[in-house]
Amino acid sequence: MSLRAIWLHLRVPFSFFLMPVFWFALSQSPHPDQARTWVVFAIIHLLLYPASHAYNSYYDKDEESIGLLASPPPVDRTLWGVAWGLDVLALLLGAWVGWPFVAYLLVYGLLSKAYSYDGIRLKKYPVLSWLIVGTCQGALTYLATYQAINQVAVTTLVQSDLWLAAGLCTLNILAIYPITQVYQHAEDGRRGDLTMSRWLGVRGTFWCTGVIFMLATAGFYFFFRGQTPFYCLQLCLFPATLFFVIWYSRVYRKPHLANYQSAMRMTLLAGVGLNLFFIVYWLVAEKGI
């Protein structure tokens, strides 16, 4: 494989859509260690997630569009080695952060591989894989980030506010994840994978996303106690919400419009809205800007 092909399959820019979990954890952190904060950020978004994407690409061998890749280049064993190399580097750097963080990297890395590996292929089990992805990219990453950048005891993570925030992160992932699969039904069917979106169908995917998103919205209202930050969050998410409603009204009549381009626009709008809100919230609430 060429370096360009490897880089494309790492899908580093896709980490942007998963960053809100980090910013949320940082915004709730009372005493974050500056050096650890940015090392944790780099390990998760530049090593852990790209390794997972590369491993998934190696076993999927997609021929049609996947997240941020309209035309995936062919893969070979080189990509498998790169994925493991990034994981090992993440663990080595993670040891400096702390052993609880190393445990998180191990759990996430192994589950992400079980998701794709032909011998296990969690991707074949729609509800189980959906819950695992939502929990790992949501609650687990939130709690691991909070613990690592604040260097608090793991037992500290039993606080109710932290669990509520972690649960909201999971709900956000559970809401958006099926939408990222909605255009891949033919490709998933070719491999025999019964993803959550394929199991629900096109219309069912939109209903699932809408219901989970409403639950997350109610949760954020409770988390922010109905105060100004909640309404700022809704404002940031308004473009994504409006696009979702218009898109579904079109897909309801013409299911073929549940395509790659629209799914990426939806993901981009949601990612920009969440990142913008949590970064500004962190700067205003924690830095006094």
C-alpha positions as CSV (number, residue, x, y, z in Angstrom):
1,M,0.0,0.0,0.0
2,S,1.1,3.6,-0.6
3,L,1.5,6.0,2.2
4,R,-1.4,8.0,0.8
5,A,-3.7,4.9,0.9
6,I,-2.7,4.2,4.5
7,W,-3.3,7.8,5.5
8,L,-6.7,7.7,3.9
9,H,-7.7,4.5,5.8
10,L,-6.6,6.0,9.1
11,R,-9.4,8.5,8.6
12,V,-7.8,10.9,11.1
13,P,-10.3,13.7,10.3
14,F,-13.1,11.4,11.4
15,S,-11.8,11.8,15.0
16,F,-13.2,15.3,14.8
17,F,-16.7,13.9,15.1
18,L,-15.7,12.0,18.3
19,M,-14.0,14.9,19.9
20,P,-17.0,16.3,21.8
21,V,-16.6,13.6,24.4
22,F,-13.1,14.9,25.2
23,W,-14.2,18.6,25.3
24,F,-17.2,17.6,27.5
25,A,-14.9,15.8,30.0
26,L,-12.4,18.8,30.0
27,S,-15.2,21.3,30.6
28,Q,-16.2,19.3,33.7
29,S,-12.7,18.9,35.0
30,P,-11.9,20.9,38.2
31,H,-8.1,20.6,38.1
32,P,-6.9,19.2,34.7
33,D,-3.1,18.7,34.3
34,Q,-2.2,20.6,31.2
35,A,0.5,18.3,29.9
36,R,-1.6,15.2,30.5
37,T,-4.6,16.9,28.9
38,W,-3.0,17.3,25.5
39,V,-1.1,14.0,25.6
40,V,-4.5,12.3,26.3
41,F,-6.1,14.3,23.5
42,A,-3.3,13.2,21.0
43,I,-3.3,9.5,22.1
44,I,-7.1,9.2,21.7
45,H,-7.6,11.1,18.5
46,L,-4.4,10.6,16.6
47,L,-3.5,7.0,17.7
48,L,-6.4,5.1,19.2
49,Y,-9.2,6.1,16.8
50,P,-7.1,5.9,13.7
51,A,-5.8,2.5,14.7
52,S,-9.4,1.3,15.1
53,H,-10.4,2.8,11.7
54,A,-7.4,1.1,10.0
55,Y,-8.1,-2.3,11.5
56,N,-11.8,-2.0,10.6
57,S,-10.8,-1.1,7.0
58,Y,-8.4,-4.1,6.7
59,Y,-11.1,-6.6,7.6
60,D,-14.0,-4.9,5.9
61,K,-12.2,-4.3,2.6
62,D,-14.9,-1.9,1.6
63,E,-15.4,-1.3,-2.1
64,E,-18.1,1.4,-1.6
65,S,-18.2,4.6,0.4
66,I,-17.3,4.6,4.1
67,G,-16.9,7.5,6.6
68,L,-15.1,10.3,4.9
69,L,-13.9,8.0,2.1
70,A,-16.1,8.1,-1.0
71,S,-13.8,5.7,-2.8
72,P,-11.7,3.6,-0.4
73,P,-8.4,2.4,-1.9
74,P,-7.6,-1.3,-1.8
75,V,-6.0,-2.6,1.4
76,D,-3.3,-5.2,2.2
77,R,-1.5,-6.6,5.3
78,T,0.5,-3.4,5.6
79,L,-2.6,-1.7,7.0
80,W,-3.0,-4.4,9.6
81,G,0.5,-3.8,10.8
82,V,0.0,0.0,10.9
83,A,-3.1,-0.5,13.1
84,W,-1.2,-2.6,15.6
85,G,1.8,-0.3,15.6
86,L,-0.4,2.7,16.4
87,D,-2.0,0.7,19.3
88,V,1.3,-0.2,20.7
89,L,2.5,3.4,20.5
90,A,-0.7,4.5,22.2
91,L,-0.1,2.1,25.1
92,L,3.5,3.2,25.5
93,L,2.6,6.8,25.7
94,G,-0.4,5.9,27.9
95,A,1.9,4.4,30.5
96,W,3.2,7.9,31.2
97,V,-0.4,9.1,31.7
98,G,-1.3,6.4,34.1
99,W,-2.2,2.7,34.4
100,P,-6.0,3.3,34.5
101,F,-5.7,5.1,31.1
102,V,-3.6,2.1,29.8
103,A,-6.5,-0.2,30.9
104,Y,-8.9,2.0,28.9
105,L,-6.7,1.8,25.8
106,L,-6.5,-2.0,26.1
107,V,-10.3,-2.4,26.5
108,Y,-11.1,0.0,23.7
109,G,-8.5,-1.5,21.4
110,L,-9.6,-5.1,22.0
111,L,-13.3,-4.4,21.6
112,S,-12.7,-2.4,18.5
113,K,-10.8,-5.3,17.0
114,A,-13.5,-7.8,18.1
115,Y,-15.9,-5.5,16.2
116,S,-14.1,-6.2,12.9
117,Y,-12.1,-9.4,13.3
118,D,-13.6,-12.2,11.1
119,G,-13.2,-14.7,13.9
120,I,-15.5,-12.7,16.2
121,R,-17.1,-10.0,14.1
122,L,-19.3,-8.2,16.6
123,K,-20.5,-6.2,13.7
124,K,-22.8,-9.1,12.8
125,Y,-24.8,-8.5,15.9
126,P,-26.8,-5.3,15.5
127,V,-27.9,-4.4,19.1
128,L,-24.7,-5.7,20.8
129,S,-22.3,-3.9,18.5
130,W,-24.4,-0.7,18.7
131,L,-24.3,-0.7,22.5
132,I,-20.6,-1.5,22.6
133,V,-19.7,1.3,20.2
134,G,-21.9,3.7,22.1
135,T,-20.4,2.7,25.4
136,C,-16.8,2.7,24.3
137,Q,-16.8,5.9,22.3
138,G,-19.2,7.6,24.8
139,A,-19.2,6.7,28.5
140,L,-15.9,4.8,28.7
141,T,-14.0,7.5,26.8
142,Y,-15.5,10.3,28.9
143,L,-14.7,8.6,32.2
144,A,-11.2,7.6,31.1
145,T,-10.5,11.1,29.9
146,Y,-11.8,12.7,33.1
147,Q,-9.7,10.4,35.2
148,A,-6.5,10.8,33.2
149,I,-6.4,14.6,32.9
150,N,-7.4,15.2,36.5
151,Q,-5.3,12.3,37.9
152,V,-8.0,11.3,40.3
153,A,-8.6,7.9,41.9
154,V,-10.8,5.6,39.8
155,T,-13.2,5.4,42.8
156,T,-13.9,9.1,42.3
157,L,-15.7,8.2,39.1
158,V,-18.7,7.0,41.0
159,Q,-20.1,10.5,41.3
160,S,-23.6,10.9,39.9
161,D,-22.8,13.9,37.8
162,L,-20.0,12.1,36.1
163,W,-22.2,9.1,35.3
164,L,-24.9,11.3,34.0
165,A,-22.4,13.1,31.7
166,A,-20.9,9.8,30.6
167,G,-24.4,8.5,29.9
168,L,-25.2,11.5,27.7
169,C,-22.1,10.9,25.7
170,T,-23.2,7.4,25.1
171,L,-26.7,8.6,24.0
172,N,-25.1,11.0,21.5
173,I,-23.1,8.2,20.0
174,L,-26.1,5.8,19.9
175,A,-28.1,8.5,18.2
176,I,-25.6,9.3,15.4
177,Y,-24.0,5.9,14.8
178,P,-26.8,4.2,12.9
179,I,-27.0,7.2,10.6
180,T,-23.4,6.7,9.6
181,Q,-24.4,3.2,8.5
182,V,-27.6,4.0,6.7
183,Y,-26.1,4.2,3.2
184,Q,-24.0,1.0,3.6
185,H,-26.8,-1.6,3.6
186,A,-25.8,-3.2,0.3
187,E,-22.1,-3.3,1.3
188,D,-22.9,-4.7,4.7
189,G,-25.2,-7.3,3.2
190,R,-22.5,-8.4,0.8
191,R,-20.3,-9.3,3.8
192,G,-23.1,-10.8,5.8
193,D,-23.0,-8.0,8.5
194,L,-26.3,-7.2,10.2
195,T,-25.5,-3.7,11.4
196,M,-28.0,-1.7,13.5
197,S,-29.1,0.4,10.6
198,R,-29.5,-2.6,8.3
199,W,-31.5,-4.3,10.9
200,L,-33.8,-1.3,11.5
201,G,-34.1,-0.4,7.8
202,V,-33.8,3.1,6.4
203,R,-36.9,4.6,8.0
204,G,-36.3,2.7,11.3
205,T,-32.7,4.1,11.4
206,F,-34.1,7.7,11.3
207,W,-36.7,6.9,14.0
208,C,-34.0,5.4,16.2
209,T,-31.8,8.4,15.8
210,G,-34.7,10.8,16.5
211,V,-35.9,9.0,19.6
212,I,-32.4,8.6,21.1
213,F,-31.6,12.3,20.3
214,M,-34.7,13.4,22.2
215,L,-33.7,11.3,25.2
216,A,-30.2,13.0,25.1
217,T,-31.9,16.4,24.8
218,A,-34.0,15.7,27.9
219,G,-30.8,14.4,29.7
220,F,-28.9,17.6,28.8
221,Y,-31.8,19.7,30.1
222,F,-31.6,17.9,33.4
223,F,-27.7,18.1,33.4
224,F,-27.7,21.8,32.8
225,R,-30.7,22.3,35.1
226,G,-32.6,24.1,32.3
227,Q,-30.2,27.0,32.4
228,T,-28.5,29.0,29.6
229,P,-26.0,26.4,28.5
230,F,-28.8,24.0,27.6
231,Y,-30.3,26.5,25.2
232,C,-26.9,27.4,23.8
233,L,-26.4,23.7,23.0
234,Q,-29.7,23.5,21.2
235,L,-28.7,26.6,19.2
236,C,-25.4,25.0,18.2
237,L,-27.3,21.8,17.2
238,F,-30.1,23.6,15.3
239,P,-28.5,23.3,11.8
240,A,-28.0,19.5,12.3
241,T,-31.6,19.1,13.7
242,L,-33.1,21.1,10.8
243,F,-31.1,19.1,8.3
244,F,-32.2,15.8,9.9
245,V,-35.9,16.7,9.7
246,I,-35.7,17.9,6.1
247,W,-33.5,14.9,5.1
248,Y,-35.9,12.4,6.7
249,S,-38.9,14.0,5.0
250,R,-37.2,13.3,1.7
251,V,-36.0,9.9,2.6
252,Y,-39.5,8.9,3.7
253,R,-40.7,9.3,0.2
254,K,-37.5,8.2,-1.6
255,P,-35.3,5.9,0.5
256,H,-32.5,6.0,-2.0
257,L,-31.8,9.6,-0.7
258,A,-30.3,8.0,2.4
259,N,-26.9,8.3,0.7
260,Y,-23.3,8.8,1.6
261,Q,-23.3,12.5,0.8
262,S,-26.2,13.3,3.1
263,A,-25.0,11.1,5.9
264,M,-21.7,12.9,5.9
265,R,-23.4,16.3,5.9
266,M,-25.5,15.2,8.8
267,T,-22.4,13.9,10.7
268,L,-20.5,17.1,9.9
269,L,-23.2,19.4,11.2
270,A,-23.7,17.4,14.4
271,G,-19.9,17.3,14.9
272,V,-19.4,21.0,14.4
273,G,-22.3,21.9,16.6
274,L,-21.2,19.7,19.5
275,N,-17.5,20.6,19.3
276,L,-18.4,24.3,19.1
277,F,-20.6,24.2,22.1
278,F,-18.3,22.2,24.4
279,I,-15.2,24.2,23.4
280,V,-16.9,27.5,24.1
281,Y,-18.5,26.1,27.2
282,W,-15.1,25.0,28.5
283,L,-13.5,28.4,27.6
284,V,-16.3,30.4,29.3
285,A,-17.1,28.2,32.3
286,E,-13.6,27.0,33.1
287,K,-11.2,29.7,31.8
288,G,-13.4,32.8,32.4
289,I,-13.1,34.0,28.8
